[in-house]
Amino acid sequence: MTLINLIETSAARLAEAGVCFGHGTTNARDEAAWLVLWSLGLALDTELEGPQSHEMRPISAAESEKCATLIEARIASRKPAAYLTREAWLQGVSFYVDERAIVPRSLIAELLVEGGLDYWLREDTHALLDLCTGNGSLAVIAALVYPDTTVDAADISKDALAVAAINVERHHLGNRVQLVESDGLTALQKTYDLILCNPPYVNAESMSALPPEYQAEPAIALDGNRSGGADGMDFVRSLINDVPRVMNPGAVLVLEIGHERSFFEAAFPALAAVWLETSAGEDQVLLLTREALSA
């Protein structure tokens, strides 16, 4: 058996089992490649096509068995692959993750790395907030992209902050990224120039239909109805009401709301939002200026 044979066999097994994707991959082939390469201790950017391809690398019986065990664990547990490998990648940056925090996949990371927010920032943009930080991935990426800034990374979950602490240390950012336990903005007294937030926003109907891979994640990071609503906007409502208090003049809020644009616009029909283009389209991440929020 060769490396490409093992990937193809593993992909067929994942497809046959009907697992759900969306935590770093979108299809069985990519997920199989991720798990196979990780199992073999190979880099995830190992070439599988072209003149430098490793596709014909021979696979020993022991390697095949080790990989099959991981694939079967993915199928039996229905956990995202990142929880099995204890590693997730976002915009080429590696992060530790486990079941205490949501698997990082925010489109805001794409905007940070590709300069999609630069137009809205100023030379004196120095104080950043990553609200609902989870495993700290956006805070870390923001600190790497903007080296002249400091970042507060806030979350209500002590467990998630423990995971975030691992990533802050992993990327040697302890002097620039501060972790803060806070229910929304309640524990934050500073003011900021840029606020990033990938909050819980899934509506009640969608929450009830989540596949097992998403149910394996902390519900508090997904469920936007924890105050009794049904449209997924409970946290967002409190944020919109309170956030101008912690924004400096000229500051902006970048908010991810996934596939909930219709619910967002129904909840805030008079709010002047700027919808930002990402690889997923122009309806999942929005930007709000302090002036628009205060109007």
C-alpha positions, 0 to 999 in steps of 0.5 A: 500500500502507498500513501495515496492508497491509504488516503483514498481508502480512508476517505472512502471509509469516512464517506461511507460512515457519513461523518460531518465536516466543517471543522477545518475540512469540507470533504472526506478526501481532505479530512482523510489526508489530514488524519493520515498525514498526522498519524504518520507524523508527516507535515500537513503540507506534504505534497501529494501531487507533482514532481515532489509528490510523496503519494507513492511512499510505501506504508507499512502494516503497522502504519496502516493499522495506526491510521485505521485506528484513528479513522475508526475513532473519528467515525465512532466518536463523531468528534471533530478531527481536531479533538482527536489530534489536539491540533487545529490550523487557522490561516496557516497558524497551528493551535492546540485545541481540545473539548474545552473550547470550540474548534477554531474556524473563524472567517475573521482570521482570514480578514486579519491575515489578508488585510481586509480590516486595514482600511478601517484601522488607524496609525494609533490603533493599539488596543485590541479585544478578542471577545468570546476568544475560545482557544485564543486563536483570533487573539494570537493571529491579531497579535501576530498581524499587528505587532504594535498592539496589545490584545485582551482575550476575553471569554466567559468559560474558564475551560476555554481560557485554559486552552487559550493560555496554552496557545498564548504560551505556544506562540510566545505572546504572554507579554502582549495577550492578556486573558480575561474571564468575562461574561460578555463585556461585564468585566472589561473596563478598558477601551479599545480601538478594534474589537473582534467577536465570533460570538454564540449566534446559532438560532434555536432551530439550527441548534436542535438539528446540529450533527454530532460533530458540532454537538461535541463542542461546548454549547455555550460557544454556539447557542445564541438563545441562552437568554430565552430567545430563538433567533440566535441573537441573545448575546449579540443584542447585549453586545450591541447595547453595551459595546460603545462603552468600551470603544475609543473614538474611531474604533470598530467592531468586527462581528461574525454571525455565520448564516444568521444574517437574516436574523441579525438584520431583523433584530437590528433593522436600523443599524448601519452595518458594513458587510465584509467580503470573505471566502464564504461570501459577503453575508457572514462577517460585518463591521460596525463603527462606534458612530453607527453603534452610538447613533 
